[in-house]
Amino acid sequence: MAVIADFAFQGAQMLLVLLLAPLLTGFVRKVKARLMRRQGPSLLQPYRDLIRLLRKDVVLADNASWLFRAIPYLIFAATWVAASLVPTFRSGLMFSWTADLIAIIALLGSARFFLALAGMDVGTAFGGIGSSREVMIASLAEPAMLMIVFAIALIAGSTQLSTMAAFMNSPEVGLRVSLGLGLIALVIVAIAENARIPVDNPATHLELTMVHEAMVLEYSGRHLALIELSAMLKLLLYVSLIACLFAPWGIGGADANAGLLLLGVGAYAAKLAAGGFLLAVFETSIAKMRVFRVPEFLGAALMLALLATLLRFVSRSF
């Protein structure tokens, strides 16, 4: 009976992140539109866009290989699994033993590798530009992310997310400078990894400055729907990760009753809304930076994460 319940909770988490990812994207677009005094699209517009793409036929370039057709499924699978491993409303899920932060970074890195391959597969100029820029961003974002993991793991004593969330929710954690630096660095990395302003603009097409959109220009139909849904899942993953590590309040334990689980779902929804609102406010108040300034932006995250790690070595109270 306990095994069936664990399966049910793990399945509920996988379904929850899949259903909420388009809603979070729609919420961010709606808030941005309202901040610019526009009506904006409906909150449900991302769902309609995905259904419309799923109904369309797939158009492939003549020189597209089998890898080009398989990559959308690989990206979606890797991103969905990574998003499902982050504790949202309950810790101690069936696959929580695999919810290691380094494993999640590896899954996201694999998805990025396949996307860069897809951008170069058909040999278009835009695809090559997008792939080269994506790899440039990855060469700075991934080291910064690993340093953030080291800094937090040195404090929590583990890279396993349920253990880290439990420690961060305990009075033992206190106020630490290294955690503040790690939070700022993680927000910078999340903005860059999700191709948000000021690093990229997900609302633009056919611009020489774009990164993510340049790699997926050749995709259509269900392939494009899977890639778009993967991008939505990735945004939700990073918001969930920040909430899990720095605001783990409301996450129920393995023995939580129905009331605590409902409270956890409500708290998770509130955290997603708060994260989406802050992202919309930030993107509305800042302009997109030029591509050659992105290394400076991500370099700041790497330095902050490195400083957080060094502070931990200097004094345990930091």
N, C-alpha and C positions, 0 to 999 in steps of 0.2 A: 504493500500500500504506500509506503514511504517513497519507493522508487517511482510509482505512478505519479505521486504528488510532485516529486522533483522534476519529472519529465514535463508535467503540466506547467510548472512555474517557468522552466527554461523555455518551453514553447511560447508561453505568454510573453516573456521578455522579447523573444525574437519577433513575434507578431507586433508587439507594441512599438518597437523601434522602427519596424518597416512601415507601420501605419502613420506614425507621428512625423517621420522625416519630411514628407511633402508638406505637411501642415506647418512645420517650423519654417520651411522656405517661404511658404505663402504668408506666414505671419510677418517675417522680416520684410518682404516686399510691401505688404500692406502698411506697416509702420513707417517705412521709408516714404511711401507715397503720401501718407497723412502728414508727415513732417514737412513735406514739400507742398502741402496744401492741395494735393490732388486726391481724387476719390480712390484711385488705385484698383487693382484687380481683386477679385474675391479671394478669401482665404483658401477656397477649394480649387482655385485655378490650376495649381501644380498637378492635382489629381486628374483634372480634365485634360491637361497637356499630355500626361503620361498615357492616358487611355487613347487619346487621339493618335499618338505615335505608335502605340501597339496595334492599332487598326490599319495602319498604313503598310504598304509593301516595302520590302527592303530593296534598295537600289545599290548595287555594288560596282566599283570600278573594274574594268576589264583585267587589270593587273593585280587585283587584290588577292592575297593568298588565303589559305585556310586559317592562318593565324589571325588575320584581320576579322574573320567571322567569329572565331572562338573567343577573342579577347573581351568583348562586352560581358560574356557570361563569367569569365574568370575574374574580371574586376568586380562585378556585382557580388559574386560568391565571397571573395576575400573581404570586401568592405562590409557585407552583411554579417559575416562571422565575427569580424573585429568589433562591430557596433553591438553585437549581441553579448559580447564578453564583458562589457563595462557594466558594473552594477548600477541599476537604475532605481527600482523600488524595493529590491530585496537582495541581500547578500547571501552567500552560501548556496548559490544555485548549482545545478548538477555539473555544469562545466566550469565552475568557478576556479577549479584547480588549474585550468589552462589559461585563466584570465590574468596572465602575466603581462605587465606593461611592455616589456621588450618583445614579447610575441605579437602584441597588437601593432607595434611599430614595424615589425617584420612583415605582417600581413599588409599593412598600408604601403610599405615600400615595394612589395611584390605587385600590388595593384598599379602603383605609379610606373614601375618598370614595364608592365604590359601596355599601359596607355602610351608611354613614349614609343614603344615598338609599333603600336598601331599608327601613330602619327607619321612614322617614317615608312610604313609598309607600302603605301600606294605611290610614294615618291613625289608628292606635291611640295611646292615651296613653303606653303603655310604650315603643313604638317611638320616639315623639318625644322622650321623656326620655332614652332611651339614645343617640339620635343627637346630641342637644345636648351630652350629657356626653362623648361620643366626640370631638366637634369641639373641645370645651374642652381635653381632654387633648392632642389633636393640636396645638393652637395653642402648647402649651408644649414638647411632646416633639420636634416636628420642628425648631424652632430649636436646641434643645439638641443634637440629633443632628447637625445641620449644623456646629455649632461643634466638636463632637468630631471630625468629619471634617476640618475645617480644621486643628485642632491636630495630628492625626496626620499629615495630608498635608504639613504644613510640616516635619515631622521626616523622613518617608520620601521626600518629594519627588515624590509621585504620589498620585492617588486610585484608581489601578488596584490591585485587591486582590492579584494575584499579585506585583506589584512591592512592595507594602507588606509582604506576608508574607515575601518574600525579604529585605527590609531588616531587618525585626524579628527574623529568624532569624540575622542576621549579628552578629559581635562589635562592629561599629561603633555599634550602637544604645545599648549601655550602660544604666546606670540613670538615669532622668530623672524629675524631679518631674512634669512635664507629662504623661507617659505614665500615671503613677499616678492623677493627677486625671482624665484621660480615661477610664481603666478604670472608676473609681467612677461617673463620669457615665454611661458606656455601660451599666453594670449597672442603674442607676436607670431609664434610658430603656427598657431591655429589659423590666424588671418592669412598667412602666406600659403599654408597647405590647402586651404579651401578656396584659393583664388579670389579673395575678397579685396575690396578697396582698402588700402592704397596699392597693393601689389598687383591686382588684376581686377577687371570689372566684368562680372558674369553676365551683365545685361548688354554687352556690346558684341558686335560681330564685324568681321572684315576690317579690323583695325590692325595696323602693324604692331601695336603694343600688346595685343592679347596673347595669352599663354595657353590656358586650358581650352578655350574655344577653338584655337588653331589646330589642335590635335584631333578634334572630333568633327571637323567640318565635313568629312567624307562619309560620316555615318548617317543613317536614316532609319525610319521605321522602329521595329522592336529593338534593334541594336542601340539606337540613340536613346530610346526610352530607358534601357538598362543602365547606360552610362549616366544619364541625367539622374536616375534614381540612386545610383551609387554616389554621385556628388552630394545629393541631399542627405544620404545616410552618413557620409563623411562629416558634413557640418553638424549633424546631430551627435555623432560620436565625440567630436571635440567639445561640444557644449556639455555633453554628459560626463566626459572625462574631467573637465574643469569642476563641474558640480560634485562629482564623486570624490575628487581629491581635496578640494578647498571648501566645499559646502555639503558635506555628507549627511546633513541633518535629514531625518525622515526615512532613511533607508532601513527597512526592517531586517531583523536578523533571521537566521535559519529557523528559529522557533516562533516567529511572529504569527499572531492570530490574524483573522480576517480584517479586524478593525485597523490594526497597525499596517497591514498591507494596503488597504484603501488609503490610509493616511500617506503611505509611501508613494502611491501613484499620484495623489494630489500634490505632494511636495515636489515630485519629479516634474509634473506639468508646470508648476509655478517656476521651477528653476529654468526650464526650457523657455518659458515666456520671458523671464528676466534676461536670460542670455540673448534671446532674439531681439528684445527691445534695445539692450545696450549695443548690440552689433549694428542695428539700424541707425541708432543715434550717432555712433562713431562714423559709419560710412556716409551719413548725411553731412557731417561736419568737417570732412577731410577730402582732399582731392587725390586723384590717382597719381602716384609718383612715376617718374620715368624709369625704364627698365634697368639702366645702369646704376640706379640708386637702391635697387632691391638688396644687393649684397650688404650695403651699409645698414639697412633696416634689419636684416637677419643677423648680421654681425653683432648688432646690439643685443639680440636675444642670446647669442652664443656667449658673449661676454658676461651677461647677467647670470646665465646658468652656471658658467665657470666660477664666477664670484660666489654664487650661492654654495657651490661645492667646496670651495676653498675656505669659506667662512665656517662651514661645518667642521673642517679639519682643525681650524684655529681654536674654536671653542665649541663645546657641546651645547652651550646655552644659545648659540646663534642658530 
